[in-house]
Amino acid sequence: MTAFDDLMAFQHETEALAQVAGRLAWDQETVMPRGAAAQRAEEIGALESVLHARRADPRIGAWLAAIDDSGLDPVGAAKMRHIRRTYSRAVKLPEKLSAELARVTSRAQGIWAEARAADDVAHFLPVLERVVGLKREEAAALADGGDPYDALMDDFEPDATAAETGAMFDRMRPRLVMLRERVMGGPRPAPLRGHFPEAGQMKLAHEVARHFGYDFRHGRLDKSVHPFTSGAGTDVRITTRVDEAEPFNCLYSTIHEVGHGCYEQNIDPAFALTPLGNGVSMGVHESQSRIYENQLGRSRAFTGWLFSRMQEVFGNAGAADPEAFHAAVNRVHSGFIRTEADEVHYNLHIMMRFDLERQLIGGSLDVADLEEAWNTRFAHDFGVAVDRPSNGVLQDVHWSVGLFGYFPTYALGNVYAGCLNLALRAALPDLDDQLAQGHTEGATAWLKEHVQRHGGLYPPREVIERACGFAPNEGPLLDYLDAKFGALYGV
Amino acid sequence: MTAFDDLMAFQHETEALAQVAGRLAWDQETVMPRGAAAQRAEEIGALESVLHARRADPRIGAWLAAIDDSGLDPVGAAKMRHIRRTYSRAVKLPEKLSAELARVTSRAQGIWAEARAADDVAHFLPVLERVVGLKREEAAALADGGDPYDALMDDFEPDATAAETGAMFDRMRPRLVMLRERVMGGPRPAPLRGHFPEAGQMKLAHEVARHFGYDFRHGRLDKSVHPFTSGAGTDVRITTRVDEAEPFNCLYSTIHEVGHGCYEQNIDPAFALTPLGNGVSMGVHESQSRIYENQLGRSRAFTGWLFSRMQEVFGNAGAADPEAFHAAVNRVHSGFIRTEADEVHYNLHIMMRFDLERQLIGGSLDVADLEEAWNTRFAHDFGVAVDRPSNGVLQDVHWSVGLFGYFPTYALGNVYAGCLNLALRAALPDLDDQLAQGHTEGATAWLKEHVQRHGGLYPPREVIERACGFAPNEGPLLDYLDAKFGALYGV
């Protein structure tokens, strides 16, 4: 056995244990008995402490020192790139800081939930202050004198920088605000009307998942409070939720998670339980969920097919005709909540959070001033005033659990989806004819071939550039949004 | 922190990881996507290797050497008893032997399944020979010059010996054979007739589980191919199976697993995630499942209530009246398969396996002669000739996976259940009146108080003796069987 073989064998076991942690999380959100939460926290804590010890195991340092990457094939070199990066992050973080972050964010999440339920910002701010302080320490430890926010973002979107991302967001924002103002100035299409029983929604959700290529031999579809995807390789599970008055919640959550799920399912099986066996970044992951959900799932062509299936399943699609149905699917509405936002508003939510959290980590914004900063920015970008904290600064769980640098990957995913959509439609000129028949396999095969199968083989921007033939940029997404909503709203 | 505190903290994490392994096993048998089996084996292997390393961790040896048990309270002393026993077993086993056993039994289980499906003993014997050889090595390593079979049994039923167990089985066997002959000589009661849809069976199974005190806030009831119980503390899950022509399969599997599940759920919460936080032995565990299933669940009183509920749920209980229903529940039938055996035949199955496996481990029986030995003994004890290997020596998975010394705990559990039933009925003279109303809480409260809450606090025989007020022995079980089946069959 060479040092490379030893390291890969060790890593294989770590990856398998990480999958186990994923199963526990899935179990907790779907099937765990209600009274098991405290014991489950102990179980997860024990497994996380095993994983933490393995990720910072000094043997890894010795193996890394003994391996000459230049002698490796591209797959071996890509594996080394991931392991070197993860290990270097692990050893930079003082054990004491990691433990304190785990302790404080676990407490902060509970306090955030209380504060949100009571609409009481003051209850949350002291612990958020503590979280931000610790994240600043973490960022400084990781940054080696570089931009501290970049160091946090790197955990979710390797090689992305706040400066580049921020510059791109600054170019996007005026066009999005303008589009929002044009669209919101005109008449509103009607939302869906009707009652759509859960059994029918879940049946249709399974059918739609199958249509989009989700493989039930290697996956499941269940219900949970918040939809999510978990697992990798041959065991990738997705969830959705059901509102009997609003079937799009179930159906488009399903299509969104199917995008994440198919990405994981379609990675080259040779990469399973290696550092290449997961989606390469949150941004690329989100590009898959978003292109499935929006550019494919919310297209006029596909919604025409869905309209017919809704009529067959529920006896009533909730709209007069396919045009009204398509308009309802894509209804732009003023709203406070990011997770309920339409395609026009969504990125504005992200850009606001990105700017605010970058200032928090950089030290130019105090936690005490966060709510005011949020409300001022919201009024400007969304044209309405935040009515209460649970609709404003308290709405997202992310900051309470220490997720700083994660939000921008949602908008990056949308940008990547815009690029991929342009390339995909150039490659498949008759795509709309296929989608109108409910056939997505042309599109999903293209995405599998050009993006998904590579897993972690190429860096995030490179995988998008290889697929599209051009460097990722915001243009295609903005053009797509202008064209789609311009036509829908006649503006 | 003292050595005792350090050891307990380490043990707490090990127990939590063992619970995680239990969740994985539950997942595999209930909800895992079909195509995930190979990856799951990797996940389980990684977690088992973490657990194995922890159980033989040399730090445990140092802590054990530093702790003076005589200064501990009874709970601390009981914890030490378990940890010293487990550690001493772990360090006696050469790493190489454990790994080889894991490798060979994993392969043997697959070969056994093929052999059983093809009714081909010769296909299985070579690998069984290898398993038996390794188990003999393991037994010799563990036995320190004592009885090797005792050393294997000790893993499932601490402190039990083959000599005592064998002597007791030899006393039981003639009375059971005689009872079988008397019962089988007379007329046979009719089995249940009807169609019992799955939805109704599962509804009734949930209801019956609740009636027997199973706590769904800390548990679940699902379907699996083979019913089982998994987990401990606040997350204890049971499964059952459904045959629409034969509802007793579902209902009595449920009640059986509820006995196991309630034992785990009712252990003193202070013992959670300590060595005292599980049922103390397989025999005591089986005593709980058996007394719930048989002495309570198959009693004339309880079946009267069940008859009414079956009528309400299915519109038809499958029998003319409560007497015929009770006779059908307790129908004694000739059969080859242990898991389908009635109360009269069940222990005969066990005793046969106990004698054969004791001879295999002791070396007085060769694997090559096993089938003949099985068939000869079966004809004698059961009065019928085995028709094919899948109904004979190939029927159980146990030996293929290296479970030697496990079978006798099933019959020990029945013996313990007989003792507990005697004591329970003395303590609750109106128990039948309660059961006739579907009320089992008097019985289950007594079992919780006298057996279940103690978890691993007392050694197995001691917990039964404390509950009953007398040393466990086979008399009460045999008297109960003679009385019950004598009355049912008029013999």
Interface residues (C-beta under 8 A of the other chain):
Chain A: H12 E13 T14 A16 L17 Q19 V20 R23 L24 D27 V31 M32 P33 R34 G35 A36 A38 Q39 R40 E42 E43 G45 A46 L47 S49 V50 D215 F216 R217 H218 G219 R220 G233 T234 D235 R237 A272 L273
Chain B: H12 E13 T14 A16 L17 Q19 V20 R23 L24 D27 V31 M32 P33 R34 G35 A36 A38 Q39 R40 E42 E43 G45 A46 L47 S49 V50 D215 F216 R217 H218 G219 R220 G233 T234 D235 R237 A272 L273
